[in-house]
Amino acid sequence: MRPTAPSLLIALATAGSLAACAGEPATAEDVRVQTGGQDVTARPTQYCLDGEGQRYETTPPIVEVSPDTAITLTVPESIAERGWQVQVFDDELQEVIGEVDVPEGTETFDGINSSDVAPAAFYLVVVEDAGGECGEFTAAWPVGFLRAGG
C-alpha cells in the first residue's frame, strides 16, 4: 500500500522532529548580539557538526556602538551547556587582548560594556569550551565593534 501525500508529510515531519531532538543540530547555530538597540546574528567561523570540525568562510558582522554601551551575547542552549567564554581581540583579529569567563550554563551574558576595551575598534569572539564531540576543536563566532569617538 502506497502512503498518501498527507500521511507521508506527517511521517517526514515526525522523523525530522525526532532527529532534531536526538542531539546536535543539523546545521551550525548562530550567536545573537544586542547593543544600543541593535540586534545582530553572527555566523560561526568554525563549528563542531556531527562530530566533525567544520570551518566556514564567513564575514563577521561589524557593529557601531556608542561609548559606555552594554553588549549582550546570547548563545544556543547546547553551547551554554558545554560552557563558553568571550575572547577580546584587536581590530585585525590577530592579538588576544583579554578574556571574559562566562558562568557555566549561561545562555545570555551582559557583562561587557563597549568602553571596557581600550582600542576603539575590536572584536569579541564567542568561543565554546573544548571537550565536546570534536575534542579540542571548538566553535567560534567573531563580532567586530567600532566605538564612536575613538
Protein Blocks (a to p, Z undefined) as FASTA:
>chain_A
ZZdfklmmmmmmmmmmmmmmnmccfbdcdddddeehiacddddfbdceehiacddddddd
dddddehiacdddddfklmmnopcdddddfkomaccbdcdddehiabdckbcfklpmblb
dcddddddehifnomaccddddddddehZZ
